[in-house]
């Protein structure tokens, strides 16, 4: 065919995709004369399309065979790729193990932490209408603090808002429960006893296993959870059984519900009606109050309703019932139920200990940093090893391999390693999950089919890592000229392009140094929390919860129990308390009036009131600043005396001396009624002590007695021990049974309970230490592999330098200096990142450490030392090699 009679090359390239080369030659021969004729008759453009049309018609009978051939060819090539990849892995076993092991550890750590983060984010999302369920909180104007509870009458203004589909109130109390069909049954103190409105099941998705949800309309019915029914009645049918709560109220079991999921922000064991609560307390005051924060109010929005718009309506509705001034002071707002677990650090009165979104962010960052380090290792080692394969590429190209085939080979090997690492990493995560659950105090599980939203991104990350690790060598090496590769000039040129590897090493050590610094700061803060003096004696102090005091008979029993405890051997002092020291300020947010104030307190100013016994301050060794503390001998201290802490004196504008003798009144006033109105004369001032967590500032507190007429303000007895703990516990048990024979003794040491206040911080520290060690291990694996490669590349150089007189120390310094420079750069980058992140975390604590430069120096030196030990091991082996052997091998 003459040049002007041959179809354009684009047609031949298109036809190559439909047939084999020999078949294409046959087509060209058959259509040669026709194409020339078409071109002369119709012109070049139409001739091209006619030629293509007839060629495709010619190939149609061979289509099936072509597909069969293609499938067979693809199968053979796929097998070839796997075979070549397998041989490469086996040829460089140590490199392959290091490369895969680092990614395996990274995937394992990422999986475990991601499971934890996913669980924390899942709280309360099991409700089908979770996006429409909100809790009504009361925010204090001018501060970021809020009450999670409302008054019982708060339901009234809410009922005026048409966009609210359901409104339900919940109340929980610690209450004594006893079976009525068993005379020997003890009264058991139950912490998760709930009272609710009858539409509870219309808002919350808890399934009833027995009975009907309408039983909550009855004042005498109670619903148990499945585990609670088993605990009380065993294999008996619980329906129809009777229990008694407190001293007099009897309830009939008329329903059994499933156990509350672990990822619910409140946990129910017993559930009865608000009508039963009114009978139990027989006190209309809290139910008539809009503000008094004692129960939780939840609302379910109508479909399509906006929470922001309803917030404005709630404020207006509250103004109608409470007045504009009051509505400005305590602003009711809607909080999504899905945010309660993680976004309630400034909200008081939650039913259980919540987590913090800060910890979720920290754990997420740790998991991503570890996975990043592992992926960098994988990519870096793949890049390093690819240079050694330049000659292999040259030989394969000389043998006829195309660029596409080579790219598929490199990418295939990288994907094979990454998928292998993913598989092993998930298996290892499954094996380590029980230990991680113990560390995180969670019950996590791996369920692939139910967690596709979790696994698919992980698979995507691993595939992306394989792509990044394989694409650079695949693209660069597959484009090399075979002749230049086989001459040996290209390998050196490639090896000199280390900017990408160095950048990845720097990024890796930025993550490692930041993790180490964060871990050190976390443990310093945790040590600070554990070792900081709280301002009171907590060693050898037991706390004993006592039954609720609501009658003269119970006051007499409390007095008798206190006397019996005081007479026991090994007991040096006994006193009463409304709230245990370190666990609360007492009764918060009381309006106050103080004699002689320069400025009258506004209704926004509040103070805490703690009720304590005569020996409270002496038992806890709280220092006296001025005046005196409560005394039995005074005769009037039980009802007419108050003691202030230093924070209260400062708030009132007095000095410890001028505060003495002032009258202080504390109360709650609402709807024309006054609640909890008590007045006393200041008889003393005590040193400030931390009555709550170190996350909070010391609150101004007025101390009043809970002796004699105020005994009903007693919740706990404090016992100061000076003998054997085991013997003392036995003695306390005997004295307790003499006074409360049908109630179990619940006693605990105060210092042990206080340590548990910082479990979240302790878990954070443990997790950070564990995964920081793993991150460093992963980084060291990568460094070890990279150092092995560099030592292998520089064997000839080391041999020559040693022949010319270089010492082993000089060779080590030469080999390590590049790594020293990279770690120095990483240190400079990591310092501001770690400082900013940890400073933000420390702001959650009212009392915290200061971040000094020494922490970062230690983190940098620790990372540097570990890195140099890892690198120097390989460098030392190379430096000690006989130069004759190294040069001969080269």
Phi, psi and omega in degrees: 000129179290162185302320183280356178255001181269136178299160178298157183294332182295331177290317179297320179295323178294318181290335179297335180282351182254343186209169177281162183302319183292329178289325177295320178297322179296320179295315180300321179293318183290326185261008185297308182292323180296318180298318178297321180292317179298323183292319180290325186276319188247348185097167188293317186297311181291326179298322179298315181290322176297317179299315180295319181298311181292327178295318179294322176298323180293326183279345187304317180295339183264005185298314182299314179295326178297315179297318179299317180296318181295317180297317179297318181297316180296319179299316180296318181291321178298317177297321179296317180298314180296319180297314180296317179298317180297316180296321178296318180296318181289330180291325180241067187298313183298317178298316182296318181296315180298316183297314182288321184298318179298315180291325177299312179297320179297315179294321179298311180297315180299317182297314183295313181291322180296325175298318179296313181298317180299320179295315180298324180281351185270357187301129175067011179273358179283346175289129181303326181252036184302328181289350180249001182259129182227154173253140177272119176246162179243111181271137178277125181300137178083003177217164178272003182276155180210155173264133177280349183249163178229177174280162182295333182273359182296343179294334184296306178295331180292328180293346178279353185261113186292335183286356178264116182284318180221149174227126181224138178253145179231141174223136178236143177213157170277122190219151180270131183238138180219136173290138181268345182269005181226109183294337182271356185293132178281156169281125180252133178280118182252125183275334187251054178260118186245145171244139184213159172290163188292343180266022181308313184283352174277347180253314185256140185268067173252127188275134173276127179268329176221150177084189184232147183294341181290351181296340179289353174278348183268136179282356183240012183252153177219146177247134177253154170280164185300315181291326178292319177299321179293321182293324184269323189238001178059230181272000178291155174288118184286337184297132180092347178288156184242143174229161177238136175247137184068221183259343190220333190277121179257140180230146178256133178288116180236013178191153175229127180246161178295155177297145179296131177302151181295332182265037170254144184283351171225148184240126185255135168248321178232144179219120177225188192267160172297329177299321177293324179297320179295324177291320185294315183272326180051043180221105185287345186307303182300331180283340180265357183267139175273328187265318191314109188279093183226345175223161181266139179242122179245148177230152174241121186282152171295149178305131179089351180287148181254131182297322181298319179292322181290327177303317179296321180293323180297317180300316179295320180294322179293323177303321182298322186262337187240350182095152186293321182296317180294320181296332178283333183280314180240105189262114178284139180218160178265132175244124179302139181297330181287349180257357185298316187294327188248346186235040182234028182294333179257016181248128181261152173091020178289153184290340179209167180293127179264169173264195184219135179299336177298318180292322177298318179296318180295314179297321178297316179297319179298314182297319180291322178296317180296315179296323178297315178300316181296317180293322177297315177304310183300314180294316183297316180292324177295320177296316181297315182289333183296328180297325179291347183259013181298317180294323177300318179296317180300316180295317182292325177291323178294331179277359174111003180290134178274168182296320179298319180296319180293320179297318178296325180295311181295315179295322179298317179296318180295316177296322180299315179294319182292320178292322176299316179296321178298315181298311181293322180298319179292322177296318179293322177298320178297320180291323184272353185302318178301321180289322178293323177298321177295321181292318184267354182057049179224166177242074183271155177213155179261115178230096189299315185292331181266000184229040181298327179295341177267317186284325182298315175299322178298315177300320179298320179296317181295317178296319178297320177299315177299321179294315180294320182290330184261340187288320182297305178296326180296316183287315184287309185290325182291343180265002181286152175276133185301319183296316181292324179297314185290338175285341177094000183281330185287322182301318179294321180295318178295317182297335181281345179272081188254007184298324180291316179297317181294321177298319180292322178295318178299313180299321179297316182282336171301313180296318182294314181295319179298319179295316180296315179298317178298320179295316180297318180294318179300315182287330174295317179294319179296318177297320177299316180296322184280331187258345179294132178294131179275355178092005177212159180282125180242350179284140176060027176248123177259146174246133182234109175295140180243156179301155180298133183267111182223008180209164179298323179299318180289327175298318179295321178294321179297316179297319179295318180296319180298319180293319180295318177299319183295333183273355182285143173293137181092001177247123182261336180198151177223140176210170181257161175202143172286312178233142179297141177297134182094351184240006178162160181273359185102229178266110187278163166059050173267135170292145182226154171228132183232132179294131174085014178291138178294323178234134179295140177290139176273171180291347176280339182281127181230163179214158179264151179232120180247133179256129185223165179273178183300319187266010188303307185290324178291318181298320182268001177057045177272120186295147177266134180265316178206159178071220182215172176257184184296145181215139178294327185291339184294327179088332183240356184297333184297331185230353188224030181221147173225153174238137180253152168267170185298325180297322178291319179300316179295320179297323181281346180084022179256176165255164179304332181276317182286344179287335183297135178089354180282148176272134179233128179242134176230140184192176170235130181237126179201140177054037178078006181239149179247133181238144174057041186274110180227141180229144178206165179261136181291121179251348182191165177230130180248161178296150174296141170222159185278098181278350175228193181295157176290357172290337187245149174292154177294125185274142171301128188225136172256123179263129173233166184277160168236039177260157174053247186293339181257022182299333183292353174271016180262126176244335185219152166252137176255131183238121178268120185257148174223021180230200181292128181300317183293316180295322180293319179300318179296320180292318178298321179299317179295316179295321180297316182294334177292329183263319181235077186294336183257014179235140178279148175280130175238105182230147180210154178280135186297318183295324178294318179295322181292325178298326181288348179296336185246034179297321180298317179292322178296318177297318179301315179296315180298316181294318180295319178297312182301310186279339172292319176299317179294323178297317178295321178299316179298316179298320179293324176300316179295317179296320180298315179295318180293319178295322177299317180295314181294322177297321178295320180292329186258017180300315181295317179300315180298319179298316180295313181298322180292323177296326181276003172111004180292138178277168178297320180297319179295320179294321177297315179297319179298317183290325186271344189296326178295320179291324177300317180296317182293320179292325176299316178297316179298322180298316181296322180286322186288329186303304182295327180295310181294320181297315182297313183296314184284329176295321177298320180293318182294337180294345177289346182253132176293331179235121184208170179284167171259139181276112180261166181294336184300325180300316181288325176297315179298316180299315180295316180293322178297315179295319180296315181298316180296318181295316182293323176298319181295313183289319185295333178300313179289320181296322181294320178299317180291319182293331181273355180292138178300123182302330179297316180294317183294321181287324178294321179295323180291000000 
